[in-house]
């Protein structure tokens, strides 16, 4: 993969990927709906601080 950034990324700095934008879909407003959609569409159970 190629990663491009608008700011410096320091060695060892964590890079994360957003699977979705909460503003793009109305059903992402609740924690339960975000986790359900991620599981259904990406087979991924999100455990970030926002979703847990």
N, CA, C and O atoms as CSV, one atom per row, in Angstrom:
chain,resi,resn,atom,element,x,y,z
A,1,UNK,N,N,0.820,-1.183,0.000
A,1,UNK,CA,C,0.000,0.000,0.000
A,1,UNK,C,C,0.868,1.252,0.000
A,1,UNK,O,O,1.995,1.246,0.497
A,2,UNK,N,N,0.330,2.307,-0.558
A,2,UNK,CA,C,0.962,3.611,-0.497
A,2,UNK,C,C,0.161,4.475,0.462
A,2,UNK,O,O,-1.064,4.543,0.369
A,3,UNK,N,N,0.847,5.128,1.377
A,3,UNK,CA,C,0.190,6.012,2.333
A,3,UNK,C,C,0.666,7.425,2.063
A,3,UNK,O,O,1.866,7.679,1.965
A,4,UNK,N,N,-0.282,8.342,1.943
A,4,UNK,CA,C,0.047,9.759,1.781
A,4,UNK,C,C,-0.539,10.504,2.974
A,4,UNK,O,O,-1.625,10.179,3.454
A,5,UNK,N,N,0.178,11.485,3.431
A,5,UNK,CA,C,-0.248,12.200,4.621
A,5,UNK,C,C,-0.100,13.701,4.418
A,5,UNK,O,O,0.757,14.161,3.664
A,6,UNK,N,N,-0.946,14.446,5.099
A,6,UNK,CA,C,-0.855,15.905,5.054
A,6,UNK,C,C,0.022,16.431,6.186
A,6,UNK,O,O,0.278,17.632,6.280
A,7,UNK,N,N,0.482,15.511,7.052
A,7,UNK,CA,C,1.390,15.895,8.132
A,7,UNK,C,C,2.462,14.828,8.273
A,7,UNK,O,O,2.327,13.720,7.753
A,8,UNK,N,N,3.517,15.170,8.976
A,8,UNK,CA,C,4.615,14.230,9.189
A,8,UNK,C,C,4.142,13.046,10.028
A,8,UNK,O,O,3.441,13.227,11.024
A,9,UNK,N,N,4.523,11.844,9.627
A,9,UNK,CA,C,4.263,10.643,10.407
A,9,UNK,C,C,5.607,10.183,10.957
A,9,UNK,O,O,6.519,9.838,10.205
A,10,UNK,N,N,5.707,10.184,12.259
A,10,UNK,CA,C,6.968,9.823,12.907
A,10,UNK,C,C,7.121,8.304,12.959
A,10,UNK,O,O,6.125,7.584,13.027
A,11,UNK,N,N,8.354,7.814,12.927
A,11,UNK,CA,C,8.582,6.369,13.048
A,11,UNK,C,C,7.930,5.830,14.321
A,11,UNK,O,O,8.112,6.388,15.403
A,12,UNK,N,N,7.179,4.755,14.186
A,12,UNK,CA,C,6.506,4.148,15.323
A,12,UNK,C,C,5.142,4.734,15.625
A,12,UNK,O,O,4.409,4.188,16.449
A,13,UNK,N,N,4.778,5.847,14.970
A,13,UNK,CA,C,3.476,6.464,15.200
A,13,UNK,C,C,2.387,5.593,14.589
A,13,UNK,O,O,2.527,5.124,13.459
A,14,UNK,N,N,1.309,5.377,15.324
A,14,UNK,CA,C,0.215,4.540,14.852
A,14,UNK,C,C,-0.568,5.255,13.755
A,14,UNK,O,O,-0.864,6.445,13.864
A,15,UNK,N,N,-0.896,4.520,12.703
A,15,UNK,CA,C,-1.736,5.021,11.621
A,15,UNK,C,C,-3.019,4.207,11.650
A,15,UNK,O,O,-2.975,2.977,11.651
A,16,UNK,N,N,-4.146,4.876,11.672
A,16,UNK,CA,C,-5.421,4.169,11.703
A,16,UNK,C,C,-6.206,4.448,10.437
A,16,UNK,O,O,-5.969,5.439,9.747
A,17,UNK,N,N,-7.139,3.563,10.142
A,17,UNK,CA,C,-7.979,3.682,8.954
A,17,UNK,C,C,-9.430,3.764,9.403
A,17,UNK,O,O,-9.877,2.934,10.195
A,18,UNK,N,N,-10.161,4.738,8.917
A,18,UNK,CA,C,-11.581,4.848,9.212
A,18,UNK,C,C,-12.368,4.086,8.155
A,18,UNK,O,O,-12.219,4.329,6.957
A,19,UNK,N,N,-13.200,3.169,8.608
A,19,UNK,CA,C,-14.034,2.402,7.692
A,19,UNK,C,C,-15.261,3.187,7.256
A,19,UNK,O,O,-15.919,2.833,6.278
A,20,UNK,N,N,-15.564,4.250,7.980
A,20,UNK,CA,C,-16.778,5.000,7.675
A,20,UNK,C,C,-16.693,6.388,8.276
A,20,UNK,O,O,-15.870,6.660,9.150
A,21,UNK,N,N,-17.555,7.254,7.792
A,21,UNK,CA,C,-17.709,8.578,8.374
A,21,UNK,C,C,-19.089,8.647,9.012
A,21,UNK,O,O,-20.084,8.405,8.329
A,22,UNK,N,N,-19.180,8.969,10.294
A,22,UNK,CA,C,-20.485,9.042,10.952
A,22,UNK,C,C,-21.439,10.027,10.285
A,22,UNK,O,O,-22.652,9.916,10.456
A,23,UNK,N,N,-20.921,10.975,9.538
A,23,UNK,CA,C,-21.783,11.959,8.889
A,23,UNK,C,C,-22.337,11.467,7.562
A,23,UNK,O,O,-23.258,12.078,7.021
A,24,UNK,N,N,-21.798,10.375,7.021
A,24,UNK,CA,C,-22.231,9.899,5.714
A,24,UNK,C,C,-23.515,9.091,5.768
A,24,UNK,O,O,-24.283,9.096,4.806
A,25,UNK,N,N,-23.768,8.394,6.874
A,25,UNK,CA,C,-24.943,7.539,6.960
A,25,UNK,C,C,-25.673,7.791,8.263
A,25,UNK,O,O,-25.059,7.878,9.327
A,26,UNK,N,N,-26.981,7.905,8.171
A,26,UNK,CA,C,-27.776,8.183,9.360
A,26,UNK,C,C,-27.716,7.053,10.377
A,26,UNK,O,O,-27.815,7.298,11.579
A,27,UNK,N,N,-27.552,5.803,9.903
A,27,UNK,CA,C,-27.563,4.679,10.836
A,27,UNK,C,C,-26.255,4.517,11.600
A,27,UNK,O,O,-26.098,3.533,12.323
A,28,UNK,N,N,-25.321,5.436,11.466
A,28,UNK,CA,C,-24.071,5.384,12.213
A,28,UNK,C,C,-24.126,6.235,13.477
A,28,UNK,O,O,-23.122,6.357,14.178
A,29,UNK,N,N,-25.261,6.814,13.773
A,29,UNK,CA,C,-25.332,7.729,14.904
A,29,UNK,C,C,-25.270,7.025,16.255
A,29,UNK,O,O,-24.766,7.600,17.219
A,30,UNK,N,N,-25.764,5.811,16.346
A,30,UNK,CA,C,-25.695,5.110,17.626
A,30,UNK,C,C,-24.551,4.103,17.622
A,30,UNK,O,O,-24.178,3.570,16.577
A,31,UNK,N,N,-24.020,3.860,18.771
A,31,UNK,CA,C,-22.914,2.911,18.936
A,31,UNK,C,C,-23.301,1.533,18.419
A,31,UNK,O,O,-22.529,0.890,17.707
A,32,UNK,N,N,-24.495,1.084,18.779
A,32,UNK,CA,C,-24.948,-0.241,18.372
A,32,UNK,C,C,-25.062,-0.358,16.858
A,32,UNK,O,O,-24.670,-1.372,16.281
A,33,UNK,N,N,-25.595,0.670,16.218
A,33,UNK,CA,C,-25.762,0.600,14.761
A,33,UNK,C,C,-24.416,0.645,14.042
A,33,UNK,O,O,-24.236,-0.044,13.038
A,34,UNK,N,N,-23.468,1.443,14.537
A,34,UNK,CA,C,-22.132,1.469,13.923
A,34,UNK,C,C,-21.473,0.104,14.009
A,34,UNK,O,O,-20.923,-0.393,13.026
A,35,UNK,N,N,-21.530,-0.500,15.190
A,35,UNK,CA,C,-20.902,-1.812,15.370
A,35,UNK,C,C,-21.594,-2.873,14.514
A,35,UNK,O,O,-20.930,-3.747,13.957
A,36,UNK,N,N,-22.917,-2.803,14.405
A,36,UNK,CA,C,-23.663,-3.766,13.590
A,36,UNK,C,C,-23.274,-3.644,12.126
A,36,UNK,O,O,-23.013,-4.652,11.469
A,37,UNK,N,N,-23.233,-2.416,11.606
A,37,UNK,CA,C,-22.884,-2.197,10.199
A,37,UNK,C,C,-21.448,-2.649,9.920
A,37,UNK,O,O,-21.195,-3.281,8.894
A,38,UNK,N,N,-20.524,-2.341,10.798
A,38,UNK,CA,C,-19.142,-2.782,10.606
A,38,UNK,C,C,-19.050,-4.301,10.583
A,38,UNK,O,O,-18.311,-4.868,9.778
A,39,UNK,N,N,-19.794,-4.958,11.458
A,39,UNK,CA,C,-19.771,-6.423,11.500
A,39,UNK,C,C,-20.387,-6.996,10.233
A,39,UNK,O,O,-19.840,-7.930,9.646
A,40,UNK,N,N,-21.526,-6.444,9.801
A,40,UNK,CA,C,-22.214,-6.963,8.615
A,40,UNK,C,C,-21.442,-6.679,7.329
A,40,UNK,O,O,-21.339,-7.555,6.470
A,41,UNK,N,N,-20.906,-5.488,7.183
A,41,UNK,CA,C,-20.271,-5.095,5.922
A,41,UNK,C,C,-18.786,-5.442,5.843
A,41,UNK,O,O,-18.267,-5.678,4.752
A,42,UNK,N,N,-18.096,-5.474,6.988
A,42,UNK,CA,C,-16.646,-5.694,6.970
A,42,UNK,C,C,-16.210,-6.905,7.796
A,42,UNK,O,O,-15.020,-7.213,7.869
A,43,UNK,N,N,-17.180,-7.597,8.421
A,43,UNK,CA,C,-16.887,-8.718,9.318
A,43,UNK,C,C,-15.855,-8.296,10.362
A,43,UNK,O,O,-14.884,-9.003,10.631
A,44,UNK,N,N,-16.099,-7.123,10.940
A,44,UNK,CA,C,-15.160,-6.483,11.855
A,44,UNK,C,C,-15.912,-6.005,13.086
A,44,UNK,O,O,-16.893,-5.273,12.958
A,45,UNK,N,N,-15.477,-6.399,14.270
A,45,UNK,CA,C,-16.071,-5.933,15.514
A,45,UNK,C,C,-15.202,-4.808,16.065
A,45,UNK,O,O,-14.106,-5.047,16.571
A,46,UNK,N,N,-15.699,-3.591,15.961
A,46,UNK,CA,C,-14.923,-2.429,16.384
A,46,UNK,C,C,-14.839,-2.363,17.906
A,46,UNK,O,O,-15.844,-2.513,18.602
A,47,UNK,N,N,-13.637,-2.139,18.408
A,47,UNK,CA,C,-13.417,-2.006,19.840
A,47,UNK,C,C,-12.722,-0.688,20.178
A,47,UNK,O,O,-12.032,-0.584,21.192
A,48,UNK,N,N,-12.910,0.323,19.315
A,48,UNK,CA,C,-12.312,1.631,19.595
A,48,UNK,C,C,-13.032,2.285,20.773
A,48,UNK,O,O,-14.080,1.807,21.207
A,49,UNK,N,N,-12.477,3.359,21.279
A,49,UNK,CA,C,-13.057,4.025,22.449
A,49,UNK,C,C,-14.428,4.633,22.161
A,49,UNK,O,O,-15.231,4.797,23.080
A,50,UNK,N,N,-14.705,4.964,20.920
A,50,UNK,CA,C,-16.012,5.530,20.578
A,50,UNK,C,C,-17.078,4.442,20.517
A,50,UNK,O,O,-18.215,4.662,20.934
A,51,UNK,N,N,-16.717,3.271,20.000
A,51,UNK,CA,C,-17.692,2.196,19.798
A,51,UNK,C,C,-17.871,1.283,21.009
A,51,UNK,O,O,-18.857,0.549,21.084
A,52,UNK,N,N,-16.937,1.317,21.954
A,52,UNK,CA,C,-17.064,0.392,23.091
A,52,UNK,C,C,-17.510,1.100,24.339
A,52,UNK,O,O,-17.666,0.469,25.385
